[in-house]
Amino acid sequence: MTEISTLTVTALRFGFLLVLWILIFSIVSAMRRDLVIGRKTKVGAPSSRQARKHPELVDTPPPAKQQAHQLVVTDGALAGTTLELASSPILLGRAQEATLVLDDDYASGRHARLFPQGSRWFIEDLGSTNGTFLADQPLTRALPVELGVPIRIGKTVIELRP
């Protein structure tokens, strides 16, 4: 029989120890996720049966949010321009086929797209050179746009309005 060197045994022990620690960390992270999910419901919240019997126990729903009906250019060469929003997406850029043609040297031909999804509007950058910014944060993916939050494309700033 061949003898296993002490170095090999030590390496196997450390490997086993590493596997145990990985297992412990995965268990702890799974428990943490479960606890975070469990926090979403209020402790002592009335059940649906209690809510039907005692409506005063149920929190009143928040007031309905206003929906966007206009796209307004607030800064830049087209300041004051207003577009009525419909159910179709809006292409923003310097290209002539864009819904809102931007007279801005820092805008790409097909710079960004503003599109509705349900009752909300989302903005996504279409791979522009200089980027699109929502409330001074660069877009890395499509994000929802709230009323009055500035969208900056180059020197042009636009907002959704009710």
Backbone as CSV, one residue per row, in Angstrom:
resi,resn,N_x,N_y,N_z,CA_x,CA_y,CA_z,C_x,C_y,C_z
1,MET,0.827,-1.190,0.000,0.000,0.000,0.000,0.867,1.248,0.000
2,THR,0.341,2.257,-0.650,1.081,3.520,-0.671,0.643,4.374,0.510
3,GLU,1.581,5.053,1.053,1.259,5.923,2.172,0.896,7.308,1.653
4,ILE,-0.084,7.888,2.307,-0.502,9.246,1.961,0.345,10.197,2.799
5,SER,0.914,11.184,2.151,1.788,12.112,2.871,0.973,12.991,3.821
6,THR,1.626,13.534,4.812,0.957,14.404,5.781,0.472,15.690,5.105
7,LEU,1.164,16.116,4.073,0.751,17.305,3.339,-0.595,17.066,2.659
8,THR,-0.782,15.898,2.082,-2.050,15.570,1.423,-3.176,15.493,2.443
9,VAL,-2.902,14.876,3.585,-3.922,14.774,4.633,-4.314,16.161,5.131
10,THR,-3.341,17.024,5.321,-3.611,18.390,5.784,-4.427,19.148,4.740
11,ALA,-4.082,18.998,3.469,-4.835,19.663,2.396,-6.274,19.163,2.353
12,LEU,-6.484,17.872,2.523,-7.838,17.317,2.548,-8.627,17.847,3.743
13,ARG,-7.976,17.975,4.893,-8.653,18.508,6.075,-9.095,19.953,5.846
14,PHE,-8.195,20.777,5.283,-8.556,22.161,4.992,-9.670,22.238,3.952
15,GLY,-9.629,21.375,2.954,-10.696,21.339,1.955,-12.032,20.994,2.583
16,PHE,-12.044,20.010,3.463,-13.263,19.619,4.153,-13.774,20.760,5.032
17,LEU,-12.863,21.445,5.720,-13.222,22.582,6.555,-13.833,23.700,5.705
18,LEU,-13.270,23.948,4.535,-13.782,24.962,3.626,-15.193,24.605,3.162
19,VAL,-15.422,23.360,2.813,-16.755,22.911,2.392,-17.762,23.092,3.527
20,LEU,-17.367,22.793,4.758,-18.266,22.983,5.900,-18.636,24.453,6.086
21,TRP,-17.648,25.351,5.963,-17.930,26.776,6.110,-18.841,27.281,4.987
22,ILE,-18.651,26.807,3.787,-19.536,27.199,2.673,-20.962,26.742,2.964
23,LEU,-21.116,25.542,3.482,-22.430,25.033,3.849,-23.063,25.897,4.940
24,ILE,-22.285,26.263,5.946,-22.810,27.098,7.031,-23.254,28.453,6.500
25,PHE,-22.442,29.095,5.651,-22.815,30.391,5.096,-24.050,30.296,4.217
26,SER,-24.205,29.232,3.450,-25.404,29.093,2.614,-26.647,28.899,3.475
27,ILE,-26.528,28.178,4.579,-27.667,28.002,5.484,-28.049,29.328,6.127
28,VAL,-27.055,30.084,6.585,-27.319,31.376,7.212,-27.960,32.336,6.219
29,SER,-27.491,32.375,4.979,-28.082,33.286,3.994,-29.503,32.866,3.643
30,ALA,-29.786,31.568,3.578,-31.149,31.109,3.310,-32.076,31.501,4.460
31,MET,-31.593,31.360,5.687,-32.410,31.755,6.836,-32.662,33.258,6.836
32,ARG,-31.655,34.019,6.458,-31.802,35.471,6.397,-32.851,35.879,5.373
33,ARG,-32.813,35.230,4.193,-33.813,35.512,3.158,-35.206,35.198,3.672
34,ASP,-35.358,34.067,4.348,-36.665,33.697,4.883,-37.148,34.708,5.914
35,LEU,-36.256,35.200,6.743,-36.645,36.173,7.755,-37.032,37.503,7.127
36,VAL,-36.333,37.920,6.089,-36.660,39.173,5.401,-38.019,39.054,4.740
37,ILE,-38.312,37.931,4.105,-39.613,37.728,3.467,-40.710,37.744,4.525
38,GLY,-40.455,37.146,5.661,-41.443,37.118,6.728,-41.742,38.482,7.307
39,ARG,-40.839,39.444,7.187,-41.035,40.776,7.739,-42.013,41.615,6.941
40,LYS,-42.317,41.213,5.720,-43.179,42.035,4.873,-44.593,42.165,5.425
41,THR,-45.090,41.164,6.127,-46.425,41.249,6.705,-46.327,41.831,8.100
42,LYS,-47.301,42.655,8.434,-47.296,43.274,9.754,-47.663,42.245,10.807
43,VAL,-47.003,42.332,11.943,-47.338,41.461,13.061,-48.659,41.949,13.630
44,GLY,-49.577,41.028,13.826,-50.870,41.404,14.377,-51.817,41.989,13.358
45,ALA,-51.490,41.899,12.076,-52.393,42.403,11.049,-53.658,41.562,11.059
46,PRO,-54.821,42.191,10.873,-56.065,41.427,10.922,-56.168,40.445,9.758
47,SER,-56.770,39.299,10.033,-57.005,38.331,8.968,-58.144,38.842,8.099
48,SER,-58.378,38.192,6.972,-59.446,38.650,6.084,-60.808,38.529,6.756
49,ARG,-60.983,37.492,7.594,-62.246,37.327,8.321,-62.435,38.482,9.303
50,GLN,-61.367,38.831,10.054,-61.469,39.945,10.997,-61.716,41.263,10.269
51,ALA,-61.109,41.431,9.103,-61.293,42.666,8.337,-62.734,42.811,7.872
52,ARG,-63.376,41.699,7.492,-64.782,41.773,7.067,-65.684,42.111,8.249
53,LYS,-65.411,41.503,9.419,-66.259,41.746,10.587,-66.026,43.134,11.185
54,HIS,-64.770,43.587,11.161,-64.415,44.868,11.771,-63.624,45.721,10.770
55,PRO,-64.310,46.422,9.862,-63.602,47.213,8.837,-62.705,48.304,9.413
56,GLU,-62.965,48.741,10.627,-62.144,49.799,11.230,-60.723,49.325,11.534
57,LEU,-60.508,47.996,11.561,-59.167,47.462,11.812,-58.249,47.586,10.596
58,VAL,-58.833,47.718,9.431,-58.054,47.739,8.194,-57.586,49.159,7.924
59,ASP,-56.307,49.287,7.585,-55.770,50.603,7.233,-56.470,51.092,5.974
60,THR,-56.692,52.386,5.917,-57.293,52.938,4.709,-56.265,52.893,3.591
61,PRO,-56.685,52.583,2.368,-55.723,52.509,1.272,-55.141,53.884,0.974
62,PRO,-53.916,53.922,0.465,-53.313,55.221,0.136,-54.087,55.873,-1.009
63,PRO,-54.051,57.193,-1.093,-54.766,57.859,-2.178,-54.220,57.414,-3.538
64,ALA,-55.094,57.381,-4.521,-54.696,56.936,-5.861,-53.632,57.875,-6.428
65,LYS,-52.617,57.284,-7.042,-51.540,58.084,-7.611,-52.005,58.726,-8.912
66,GLN,-51.514,59.919,-9.154,-51.823,60.585,-10.406,-51.065,59.898,-11.521
67,GLN,-51.666,59.870,-12.684,-51.019,59.258,-13.833,-50.462,60.344,-14.740
68,ALA,-49.391,59.999,-15.426,-48.754,60.938,-16.338,-49.579,61.061,-17.616
69,HIS,-49.761,62.300,-18.069,-50.482,62.553,-19.314,-49.667,63.399,-20.287
70,GLN,-48.566,63.981,-19.782,-47.747,64.848,-20.630,-46.268,64.579,-20.403
71,LEU,-45.498,64.798,-21.457,-44.046,64.789,-21.383,-43.616,66.216,-21.676
72,VAL,-42.913,66.839,-20.731,-42.551,68.248,-20.849,-41.039,68.387,-20.864
73,VAL,-40.520,69.151,-21.827,-39.089,69.463,-21.871,-38.887,70.677,-20.981
74,THR,-38.120,70.506,-19.892,-37.939,71.588,-18.922,-36.643,72.365,-19.119
75,ASP,-35.663,71.766,-19.801,-34.388,72.452,-19.992,-33.760,71.973,-21.287
76,GLY,-33.043,72.856,-21.948,-32.385,72.507,-23.194,-32.940,73.318,-24.354
77,ALA,-32.545,72.960,-25.576,-32.947,73.709,-26.761,-34.460,73.678,-26.990
78,LEU,-35.132,72.628,-26.559,-36.580,72.488,-26.778,-37.402,72.823,-25.537
79,ALA,-36.845,73.579,-24.590,-37.535,73.895,-23.334,-38.919,74.454,-23.613
80,GLY,-39.910,73.933,-22.888,-41.290,74.370,-23.063,-42.103,73.475,-23.992
81,THR,-41.449,72.576,-24.701,-42.141,71.656,-25.602,-42.917,70.632,-24.774
82,THR,-44.148,70.349,-25.184,-44.995,69.392,-24.479,-45.517,68.357,-25.454
83,LEU,-45.471,67.087,-25.049,-46.044,65.987,-25.830,-47.138,65.337,-25.004
84,GLU,-48.285,65.069,-25.610,-49.341,64.316,-24.933,-48.966,62.841,-24.981
85,LEU,-49.094,62.162,-23.857,-48.758,60.743,-23.788,-49.947,59.899,-24.225
86,ALA,-49.665,58.881,-24.998,-50.683,57.917,-25.415,-50.243,56.551,-24.896
87,SER,-50.709,55.497,-25.523,-50.318,54.157,-25.076,-49.140,53.612,-25.866
88,SER,-48.566,54.420,-26.745,-47.443,53.954,-27.560,-46.127,54.481,-26.996
89,PRO,-45.027,53.750,-27.214,-43.720,54.194,-26.720,-43.258,55.475,-27.404
90,ILE,-42.380,56.188,-26.736,-41.825,57.431,-27.265,-40.328,57.233,-27.448
91,LEU,-39.859,57.420,-28.681,-38.436,57.320,-28.994,-37.831,58.705,-28.862
92,LEU,-36.734,58.801,-28.120,-36.043,60.072,-27.891,-34.673,60.012,-28.538
93,GLY,-34.329,61.035,-29.316,-33.012,61.070,-29.941,-32.936,62.093,-31.051
94,ARG,-31.784,62.132,-31.725,-31.581,63.093,-32.821,-32.130,62.615,-34.159
95,ALA,-32.407,61.329,-34.306,-32.889,60.784,-35.578,-34.253,61.387,-35.930
96,GLN,-34.505,61.554,-37.213,-35.753,62.154,-37.661,-36.965,61.269,-37.358
97,GLU,-36.764,59.949,-37.227,-37.900,59.068,-36.924,-38.249,59.060,-35.433
98,ALA,-37.500,59.775,-34.614,-37.779,59.832,-33.179,-39.084,60.590,-32.929
99,THR,-39.791,60.202,-31.885,-41.033,60.894,-31.517,-40.722,62.307,-31.045
100,LEU,-39.688,62.435,-30.228,-39.209,63.746,-29.798,-37.793,63.891,-30.325
101,VAL,-37.645,64.693,-31.391,-36.343,64.889,-32.025,-35.576,65.923,-31.208
102,LEU,-34.459,65.491,-30.623,-33.663,66.358,-29.756,-32.593,67.078,-30.559
103,ASP,-32.560,68.391,-30.422,-31.534,69.200,-31.065,-30.411,69.367,-30.039
104,ASP,-29.676,68.268,-29.821,-28.684,68.216,-28.756,-27.485,67.424,-29.256
105,ASP,-26.303,68.036,-29.253,-25.096,67.362,-29.737,-24.702,66.162,-28.890
106,TYR,-25.167,66.089,-27.647,-24.816,64.996,-26.747,-25.819,63.835,-26.790
107,ALA,-26.843,63.961,-27.634,-27.837,62.894,-27.773,-27.471,62.028,-28.976
108,SER,-27.729,60.732,-28.846,-27.509,59.802,-29.952,-28.737,59.821,-30.863
109,GLY,-28.618,59.206,-32.034,-29.735,59.155,-32.975,-30.947,58.474,-32.359
110,ARG,-30.752,57.300,-31.814,-31.794,56.571,-31.075,-31.278,56.452,-29.647
111,HIS,-31.532,57.467,-28.852,-30.901,57.590,-27.537,-31.613,56.781,-26.457
112,ALA,-32.902,57.004,-26.290,-33.644,56.356,-25.205,-35.083,56.120,-25.637
113,ARG,-35.758,55.269,-24.871,-37.164,54.957,-25.159,-37.949,55.073,-23.865
114,LEU,-39.062,55.772,-23.940,-39.993,55.924,-22.829,-41.218,55.111,-23.200
115,PHE,-41.571,54.119,-22.374,-42.678,53.246,-22.765,-43.604,52.962,-21.586
116,PRO,-44.908,52.785,-21.887,-45.859,52.483,-20.817,-45.909,50.990,-20.540
117,GLN,-46.159,50.657,-19.287,-46.370,49.275,-18.895,-47.387,49.319,-17.756
118,GLY,-48.599,48.898,-18.057,-49.675,49.036,-17.087,-49.989,50.511,-16.915
119,SER,-49.991,50.978,-15.685,-50.288,52.390,-15.423,-49.016,53.214,-15.219
120,ARG,-47.847,52.610,-15.414,-46.576,53.301,-15.182,-45.817,53.487,-16.485
121,TRP,-44.904,54.452,-16.477,-44.013,54.695,-17.607,-42.602,54.311,-17.198
122,PHE,-41.861,53.717,-18.134,-40.495,53.291,-17.900,-39.584,53.960,-18.920
123,ILE,-38.335,54.189,-18.527,-37.321,54.754,-19.433,-36.190,53.750,-19.557
124,GLU,-35.689,53.582,-20.780,-34.524,52.723,-20.985,-33.587,53.392,-21.972
125,ASP,-32.311,53.252,-21.707,-31.279,53.763,-22.596,-31.088,52.744,-23.717
126,LEU,-30.960,53.230,-24.943,-30.828,52.332,-26.088,-29.377,52.210,-26.548
127,GLY,-28.453,52.163,-25.604,-27.041,52.025,-25.942,-26.417,53.322,-26.415
128,SER,-26.870,54.438,-25.856,-26.357,55.744,-26.272,-24.905,55.922,-25.852
129,THR,-24.243,56.855,-26.514,-22.838,57.131,-26.231,-22.658,57.833,-24.885
130,ASN,-23.481,58.842,-24.613,-23.308,59.659,-23.406,-24.236,59.285,-22.260
131,GLY,-25.102,58.322,-22.453,-25.945,57.839,-21.373,-27.204,58.651,-21.142
132,THR,-28.111,58.047,-20.401,-29.369,58.669,-19.996,-29.389,58.662,-18.478
133,PHE,-29.859,59.754,-17.880,-29.844,59.893,-16.428,-31.246,60.121,-15.902
134,LEU,-31.620,59.343,-14.902,-32.897,59.498,-14.222,-32.588,59.997,-12.822
135,ALA,-32.986,61.240,-12.532,-32.695,61.881,-11.242,-31.192,61.830,-10.952
136,ASP,-30.378,62.180,-11.908,-28.909,62.240,-11.804,-28.242,60.884,-11.617
137,GLN,-28.962,59.780,-11.817,-28.390,58.431,-11.749,-28.366,57.839,-13.153
138,PRO,-27.224,57.342,-13.616,-27.169,56.769,-14.967,-28.014,55.502,-15.064
139,LEU,-28.706,55.356,-16.178,-29.537,54.165,-16.389,-28.675,52.995,-16.817
140,THR,-28.890,51.860,-16.177,-28.222,50.627,-16.585,-29.238,49.602,-17.066
141,ARG,-30.527,49.893,-16.790,-31.626,49.023,-17.221,-32.884,49.878,-17.246
142,ALA,-33.977,49.328,-17.742,-35.238,50.067,-17.768,-35.714,50.301,-16.340
143,LEU,-36.091,51.548,-16.047,-36.547,51.907,-14.702,-37.856,52.677,-14.787
144,PRO,-38.722,52.551,-13.753,-39.963,53.316,-13.749,-39.681,54.795,-13.509
145,VAL,-40.503,55.638,-14.128,-40.340,57.086,-14.000,-41.536,57.626,-13.234
146,GLU,-41.264,58.338,-12.151,-42.325,58.964,-11.362,-42.567,60.375,-11.888
147,LEU,-43.728,60.926,-11.568,-44.060,62.287,-11.988,-43.055,63.282,-11.424
148,GLY,-42.604,64.221,-12.247,-41.717,65.284,-11.800,-40.260,64.914,-11.636
149,VAL,-39.905,63.644,-11.874,-38.503,63.233,-11.744,-37.796,63.555,-13.058
150,PRO,-36.702,64.320,-13.014,-36.041,64.727,-14.259,-35.313,63.579,-14.955
151,ILE,-35.451,63.551,-16.283,-34.720,62.624,-17.148,-33.791,63.496,-17.980
152,ARG,-32.480,63.238,-17.896,-31.522,64.071,-18.630,-30.881,63.268,-19.745
153,ILE,-30.967,63.845,-20.942,-30.314,63.295,-22.128,-29.466,64.431,-22.690
154,GLY,-28.157,64.338,-22.492,-27.280,65.431,-22.917,-27.609,66.674,-22.115
155,LYS,-27.936,67.767,-22.836,-28.306,69.016,-22.169,-29.817,69.174,-22.047
156,THR,-30.556,68.194,-22.512,-32.025,68.252,-22.486,-32.541,67.532,-21.246
157,VAL,-33.481,68.174,-20.549,-34.112,67.596,-19.375,-35.615,67.524,-19.617
158,ILE,-36.191,66.345,-19.400,-37.628,66.164,-19.587,-38.231,65.590,-18.318
159,GLU,-39.547,65.770,-18.155,-40.262,65.248,-16.998,-41.650,64.781,-17.428
160,LEU,-42.189,63.839,-16.671,-43.573,63.430,-16.857,-44.434,64.311,-15.959
161,ARG,-45.560,64.734,-16.490,-46.470,65.587,-15.726,-47.890,65.023,-15.802
162,PRO,-48.720,65.311,-14.800,-50.106,64.823,-14.825,-50.951,65.533,-15.868
